[in-house]
Amino acid sequence: MNVEDYILKQTRSSANQDVLMCTISDNVLFPKSTSRQSIGMVPTQEEAPAFWNAKAKETLKIALELQPVKHRAKNVILFLGDGMGVPTVTATRILKGQLDGKPGEGTVLAMESFPHLGLSKTYNVDHQAPDSAGTATAYLCGVKANYGTIGLSAAARRGQCSTTFGNEVMSVLKRAKDAGKSVGIVTTTRVQHASPAATYAHVADRDWYGDGEMPSDAIKKGCKDIAYQLIYNTDIDVILGGGRKYMTPEGTPDPEYPENPKQNGTRKDKQDLIEKWLSIKKDAQYVWNKEQFDAVNVETTKYLMGLFEPKDMKFELNRNQTMDPSIVEMTDKAIQILQKNPKGFFLFVEDNGRIDHGHHDGTAVQALTEAVKFDEAIEKASFLTSDVDTLTIVTADHSHMFAFGGKALRGNPIFGLAPALALDGKPYTTILYGNGPGYAITNATRPNPKSTDYQNKNYEQQAAVPLDSETHGGEDVAIFSKGPMAYLFHKTHEENYIAHVIAYAACIEPYRECPPNPTTSSGSSVQPMNLLSILLVTLYFLKS
C-alpha cells in the first residue's frame, strides 16, 4: 500500500468517529467500552511469556554468534537521512509497518537490521543545535566545524570569504578518489546543498549555491560558489539530484519549465557548467529527466550527471514519476556504475530535503514518507552489494523538534489522534512539534484537528512555539552499520569520528596502517558474494 492510499483509508475509517473518553487499565489508556482483545491490534500470542522469551533467545543467539569483520572495506556507502533523529526512525518504522497492513510497532526497517549501532553527538563547534553544513563537514571531513560553513575547519567564519583560505579540510570522497576508487553523490535536494556539498566544496557560507547567490565582495576576494567547485574541485563519477539553475548562465530557460522565469539559470559569470563538465569527461552523460535516466547504459557509462529539478527535487508524494527518478532508482543506478571499478567505490546517498524539509515545514506526512523511501534505498543497496567487502553506514546529521506519543494504543495510525481529549476538551494528533508553523493559538485556544484533514500530506501538525520554520533538535542521533570494520561504531561518538572509521576501513588518507585485505582460509582473496548469498543474508537480518 502506498502512503496516499493508506492516508485515504485511515481518513475514511475515522471520518465519523469522535474521540472516546478513556479509562486507565494497567497504566495504559483504552477507549471506554472496549477490551484489550477488542482493539484488534494486539496479537494473541504476545500475551504469553513464551512468545517474548523465545524471541529474546533467538535475538541473543544471533548476538552471541556475531563476529566483528576486521578486514579492509573495498567499498563504502554512507546513507545520510538529513534530520532523521531517533523519534523519526521510530515513527518511520510504524508507518512502514502500517503501509503493509500491520500495527507497525514491531516492524524492522532495513537500517535496523544492521548488526552494529552507535550514537553520534551532533553539536557544531559554535552551536549546541547544529545545521547541516557544520555537521556534514564533521562526518565527511573528520573535523567539527562552525554552523553554516562547509569543508572548512572551525577557524573559518560564516560569510567571511577571507577565512576560507588555509582552513580547507578534505572529505573522505576526495580521499577515496585520490586512492583510485570511483565516487558518487545521490541526493533528493540540489547537489549544491549543504550535505552533498561537503564531499567536494570549501565555502564560508552554505547559501552560496551559485555565483548569483554570492555577495560581490566575496567574489572579488576570490571565493568560488558551490556549483563551480562541484565541477572544478573533485573528479566525481556520479552526480544525481537537483540544482540545474546554478549550473547555467543567468536567464537560461529551464528545459522542464521554460515558461517560468523563476526557474531560469542564475550564473552571472555566464559559464555553462554542465557543458564544461561534459567537455572534460570521457564517456560522460548528462540527463535531466527520467526517460533519459532510464536509458543510461551502466555498462558503458563511466560518468553520469543527472539534475532533475532547478532546485531541490520534489517530495516523494509530489514527485512526477514520469519525469523524476526516485531515491531508490538513483541509488540503484549509481551503485551499478560505480561498482565496475576493481578498486572499489565510495557513495554518499542523502535524503536531505525531503526528510529535513518536511520537518521544517511541520508536515510529518511528507517527512516520514521520505524516510520510508530512504529505507527502501538502503534495502536496495543491500541487494546490490556484499557485506564481505562493503561497509554500509546509515546515520543522520541532526534531529528535529519532532515527537509522538499521547498514550496512543497499539496500532494507532501514526498520523492519527490520541485516544483521549486534551484539557481544552479537544482531540490532538499523536505527532506534535516543539516549534514551527503549526502553532495556531487564537484567542487563547487552538483549533480542533478534526475541523480539517489532519492526515493530509500538507497538514501542519500543531506546535508549541510559533516559527516560520521548525528547528533542528540538539540530541544525539543513531549510527547503524554493517560490513568490514562496522563494529567500530559501538558507543556514543563525536560526529567527526564517522569519517575516520570510513577512512580507516577503506585504507585511505590519513590512515596508512590499515586493516588487512580479506582472505579465505587458503590465503586467497575473498570474492564478493553472489546475488543469492546477498539475498539470503539480507533476508536473515530482516527476519531477525
Beta strands, then each sheet from edge to edge (+ up, - down):
strand 1: 22-25
strand 2: 28-31
strand 3: 75-81
strand 4: 116-121
strand 5: 182-190
strand 6: 238-242
strand 7: 284-287
strand 8: 303-307
strand 9: 345-351
strand 10: 390-395
strand 11: 399-400
strand 12: 402-404
strand 13: 431-436
strand 14: 463-466
strand 15: 472-473
strand 16: 477-482
strand 17: 492-494
sheet 1: 1+ 2-
sheet 2: 7+ 8+ 6+ 5+ 9+ 3+ 10+ 16- 4+ 17+
sheet 3: 11+ 15-
sheet 4: 12+ 13- 14-
end
